[in-house]
Amino acid sequence: ESLFADENIATEAVYTDGSGTPDLVRVVARRADGITGFGEARLWSETQRFDLRVRGVANPRPGDRLEIGGEAFLIQGEPTRDPERLVWTIDVHPA
């Protein structure tokens, strides 16, 4: 919870769900690279993930939009929750 309040770690974003309703939320960026296995091959890909508080976004869905500092992203894949069920982690791609 304190991570989302820290100005050095979290930032404000506009989250727009499928109905088009925008909400101001706080997000923590996670920009780790991903390595995916495909048969015998290992594929490297740049990934972009963000953490959102569940109390700010109750049910994020693929296709929902996130805007941060003038950049727009769409959620891809199913969001996952942390073990305490307080934080969503979403994978995104540029809109």
Number of C-alpha atoms within 10 A of each C-alpha: 8 7 12 18 13 12 10 9 13 19 16 15 21 19 25 19 18 12 7 10 9 15 14 14 18 25 27 21 16 14 12 11 12 13 13 11 10 8 6 6 9 11 10 11 11 9 14 18 19 20 21 26 19 16 11 17 18 12 10 22 17 16 17 17 23 26 18 14 9 8 10 16 18 20 22 15 12 12 20 14 16 11 7 6 10 14 22 22 21 23 21 22 15 12 12
